[in-house]
Amino acid sequence: MEQKAKILVVDDEKDICEMLKELLEEEGYIVETANSAKDALKINLFQIDTAVIDIKIGADDGITLLKQIKEIRPALPVIMITGHGSVELAADAFKFGAYEFLEKPLRLIKVRTTVRNSVEKHRLTNTQNGRTLPIVHSQAMKEVFSQTARLSSLKMSVMILGDSGSGKELAAQSLHFDGARKDKNFVIVNASTLPANLAESELFGHKKGAFTGAEYKRMGAFEKADGGTLFIDEIADLSLEVQPKLLRVLETGKFTPLGAEDEISVDVRVITATHKNIEQLVNDGKFRADLLYRLSAFVIKVPPLSQRIEDILPIAAKFLNQAGKEIGENLEFSQKAKDMLEALEYQGNVRELRHIVSRAALLSKNGIVDEDSIKLAQNSNISNKTGCDDRAALEYFSMDYKTAIETFERDYFSYILEKNNGNITSSAAQIRMAQSNLSRKLKALGVRR
């Protein structure tokens, strides 16, 4: 079942707020109301799909509130309403990013249509560009995405620091999709999956015949991201041989593909992320200090899940909704299950929470995921174990052969990755598997670092 869209209505006239709330709830929306700009800004804007704001909110200025909202959520559609309509006010509203401008007395059909179009456009855009919208309830994560909002329209490089599975890619997506480059490519490269001999080709491309096995011309990540954003995850794992070439692109905006003679100029914003202590790597001579300086014009730190308890249940609810769709059931947590989820320690952060909820969904009874389901799911979570026990095996025994094999492989590779801090090279070496084969296997199984 698709999650209901949430609408924020801001008007100093309580009768107008109540009328719009009733109207929009009849349309199936969840509606939050506020009678002042101050109250509006107390609401979690990261959970809002569309805002409807009066241009005059008592002593407050709706245009000022519009600008404040756009600083926090640049891509949030905002519909302005007023009984003081004029060409100048409409121009100001659109200038600062309003989606639409409606005049009082409001025509209810127009309100319904405008809100519906706004919500559909907002959700369609996020679906088409593959973006995962963040779930933000904790103050710690509100601060993270407040930072991304302020930095989204700048070209300067941003480095995102945080533990594996904490949500660094979501922050990178926000920097791109909430900024001026949102209609251009958002290209992702994981440095830990790039062997030293292929990293240069992956980033900068190559001509046909540039090296043995180069049977076709290849466009590199920088060229693909021209006009948009290149997100290099696990930048600390980039080989020392390639680091000077990356530095030159950052300094000049130019590079030469392998085997080519002519330089290519690009306009690319570079965002990087790592879970490692990159300053220590600089001290150890494993990462260039000048490259770190270029990449970290701004630094954003994503806190672990243990520091944002308020986010656990909303995120778990999202994962449970997804799991329910997969197995064809409407699922919900019991109160004891919710209490247990908030009390658990998640070494693997959001990724580990997703694994536990997905397993617990399979163990639900009559649509309820209870405390026992969470316990069994936690104990069968291979990322928290060094081996299997009888309870873990019960889950496999309830599956058909193909599903059991796929589930085991997914668990196995997730465990190996977490044991090696998400490093593909180390993981491949440990299990004696070619790195390229491991990368393909992870992609096929949908295992993300």
Buried (B, 14 or more C-beta within 10 A) or exposed (E): EEEBBBBBBBBBBEEBBBBBBEBBEEBEBBBBBBBBBEBBBEBBBBBBBBBBBBBBBEEBEBBEBBBEBBEBBBBBBBBBBBEEBEEEBBEBBEEBBBBBBBBBEBEEEEBBEBBBBBBEEBBEBBEEBEBEBBBBBBEBBBEBBBBBBEBBEBBEBBBBBBBBBBBBBBBBBBBBBBBEBBEBBBBBBBBBBBBEEBBBBBBBBBBEEBEEEBEEBBEBBBBBBBEBBBBBBBBBBBBEEBBEBBBBBBEEBEBBBBBBEEEBEBEBBBBBBBBBEBEEBBEEEBBBEEBBEBBBBBEBBBBBBBEBBBBBBBBBBBBBBEBBEEEEEEBBBBEEBBEBBEEBEBBBBBBBBBBBBBBBBBBBEEEEBBBBBBBBBBBBBBBBBEEEEEEBEEBBEEBEEEEBEBBBBBBBBBBBBBBBBBBBBBBBEEEEBEBEEBBEBBEEBEBBB
